[in-house]
Amino acid sequence: LAASPDPEAPRPTKPDARKLRVVIVGAHPDDPESGCGGLIALLTGQGHEVVVGYLTCFRGDRKVAKEPEAQVRRREATAACQALGAKPHFFDYAHEKLVADAATVEAVSSWLKEVKPDVVVTHWPLDTHPNHHVTSSLVWQCYLRDSSWGLYFFEVMTDQQSLGFRPELYLDIGSVRALKQ
């Protein structure tokens, strides 16, 4: 994980000091799980609330075994969240239509204000996957509007998609590794 550049941002100091509400924002189902599934399992195992937001779940009218891709991906993401102890939230953006325009920033910002997170974790901004980059940009713009929460970043493919990611915080996920997998 990499921390936001704001050293004054609220950060958890003791895992048991108070119960946190943590939001993980990913571009697609599987990004939050692969990028920080261990973190999700650790947090929920300590009694913290974790909400996972998925910005896209489908590409146009694509189907998976005759079923709309969105239904399949949402079902799989819901099952992953259930296994990790988190609550899913799905936005209705198509993979190819996710942009960081004013309307999308407003939608994500409104959702975050409603959820009232203590911490938000999202994609590293220097990511070559267009949806990962847009997701990070959206969350960053929300943070600039309302930095009442701490901001951290995850990555899914170090030095392949995520460029220049040099984490400052490492978590021992050994106790939840099997659950993450």
C-alpha positions in Angstrom: 0.0 0.0 0.0 1.1 3.5 -0.6 -0.2 6.4 1.4 -1.7 9.6 0.2 0.8 12.5 0.0 -1.1 14.4 2.8 0.7 13.6 6.0 -2.2 15.1 7.9 -4.7 12.7 6.5 -6.4 10.5 9.2 -4.7 7.1 9.5 -5.5 4.2 11.7 -2.9 4.1 14.5 -4.1 1.0 16.4 -6.1 -1.7 14.8 -8.4 -2.0 17.9 -8.5 1.7 18.8 -11.9 2.1 17.1 -13.9 0.4 14.4 -13.1 1.9 11.0 -15.2 2.1 7.8 -12.9 1.4 4.9 -13.8 1.7 1.3 -11.9 -0.1 -1.4 -12.6 1.3 -4.9 -11.7 -0.9 -7.9 -12.2 -0.6 -11.6 -13.4 -4.2 -12.1 -14.4 -7.2 -10.0 -11.2 -8.9 -9.1 -9.0 -5.8 -8.8 -9.8 -5.1 -5.1 -9.5 -8.8 -4.3 -6.2 -9.3 -6.0 -4.8 -5.9 -5.0 -5.8 -5.9 -1.4 -7.9 -9.0 -0.6 -5.5 -9.7 2.3 -6.1 -6.2 3.7 -9.9 -6.7 3.4 -9.7 -10.0 5.3 -7.5 -8.6 8.0 -9.7 -5.6 8.5 -13.0 -7.5 8.6 -11.4 -10.1 10.8 -10.7 -7.3 13.3 -14.3 -6.1 13.2 -13.8 -3.2 10.9 -16.4 -2.5 8.2 -15.2 -2.8 4.6 -17.2 -1.7 1.6 -15.9 -2.6 -1.9 -17.0 -0.4 -4.8 -16.8 -1.7 -8.3 -17.0 0.9 -11.0 -17.3 -1.4 -14.0 -18.7 -5.0 -14.4 -19.2 -5.4 -18.1 -18.2 -4.6 -21.6 -21.2 -3.6 -23.8 -23.5 -6.5 -24.4 -20.9 -9.2 -23.8 -22.1 -12.5 -22.4 -20.5 -15.3 -20.4 -22.1 -18.6 -21.2 -25.2 -16.9 -22.6 -25.6 -14.8 -19.4 -25.0 -11.1 -19.4 -21.4 -10.4 -18.2 -22.6 -7.9 -15.6 -24.7 -10.6 -13.9 -21.8 -13.1 -13.8 -19.2 -10.5 -12.6 -21.5 -9.1 -9.9 -22.4 -12.6 -8.6 -18.7 -13.5 -8.5 -17.7 -10.2 -6.8 -20.6 -10.6 -4.3 -19.3 -14.1 -3.4 -15.8 -12.8 -3.0 -17.0 -10.0 -0.7 -19.0 -12.5 1.3 -15.9 -14.7 1.7 -13.8 -11.8 2.8 -16.5 -10.3 5.1 -17.0 -7.1 3.0 -20.1 -5.5 1.5 -20.1 -4.9 -2.3 -21.4 -1.8 -4.1 -21.8 -1.8 -7.9 -21.7 1.2 -10.1 -23.3 0.8 -13.6 -20.5 1.9 -15.9 -19.4 -0.1 -18.9 -15.8 -1.0 -19.1 -15.3 1.0 -22.3 -17.3 4.0 -21.1 -15.6 4.8 -17.7 -14.3 8.3 -17.8 -13.3 10.9 -15.1 -15.9 13.5 -16.2 -17.8 15.8 -13.9 -20.9 13.5 -13.8 -18.9 10.5 -12.8 -16.9 12.4 -10.2 -20.1 13.6 -8.7 -21.6 10.1 -8.6 -18.5 8.6 -6.9 -18.2 11.6 -4.6 -21.9 11.4 -3.6 -21.5 7.7 -2.8 -18.4 8.3 -0.7 -20.2 11.1 1.2 -23.1 8.7 1.9 -20.8 5.9 3.1 -18.6 8.2 5.2 -15.4 6.3 5.1 -12.5 6.7 7.4 -10.1 5.4 4.8 -10.3 4.8 1.0 -8.0 2.5 -0.9 -7.9 2.6 -4.7 -5.7 1.9 -7.7 -2.2 3.5 -7.9 -2.5 6.5 -10.2 0.4 5.5 -12.5 -1.4 2.5 -13.9 -1.3 1.7 -17.6 -4.7 0.0 -17.6 -7.2 2.8 -18.7 -9.9 1.8 -16.2 -7.4 1.6 -13.3 -6.1 5.0 -14.1 -9.5 6.6 -14.4 -10.6 5.0 -11.1 -7.6 6.4 -9.4 -8.3 9.8 -10.9 -12.0 9.7 -9.9 -11.1 8.9 -6.3 -8.3 11.5 -6.2 -10.8 14.2 -7.4 -13.2 13.1 -4.6 -10.4 13.3 -2.1 -9.6 16.9 -3.2 -13.3 17.8 -2.6 -13.5 16.1 0.8 -10.3 14.9 2.4 -11.9 13.9 5.6 -10.7 10.4 5.0 -7.3 8.9 4.6 -6.3 7.8 1.1 -4.1 4.8 0.2 -3.3 3.0 -3.0 -3.0 -0.6 -4.1 -1.6 -2.1 -7.3 -2.3 -5.3 -9.1 0.7 -5.9 -11.4 3.8 -4.2 -10.1 6.1 -2.9 -12.9 3.7 -4.4 -15.5 0.6 -2.2 -15.2 1.5 -0.2 -12.1 4.5 2.0 -12.8 6.7 3.5 -10.2 4.8 1.9 -7.3 7.1 1.8 -4.3 4.9 1.0 -1.2 5.7 2.5 2.1 3.4 0.2 4.1 3.6 -3.6 4.1 1.1 -5.9 5.8 1.6 -9.5 6.9 -1.3 -11.3 5.4 0.0 -14.8 6.2 -2.9 -15.4 8.5 -5.5 -14.7 5.8 -3.5 -15.7 2.7 -5.6 -18.8 2.0 -8.8 -16.7 2.3 -7.5 -14.1 -0.1 -6.6 -16.8 -2.6 
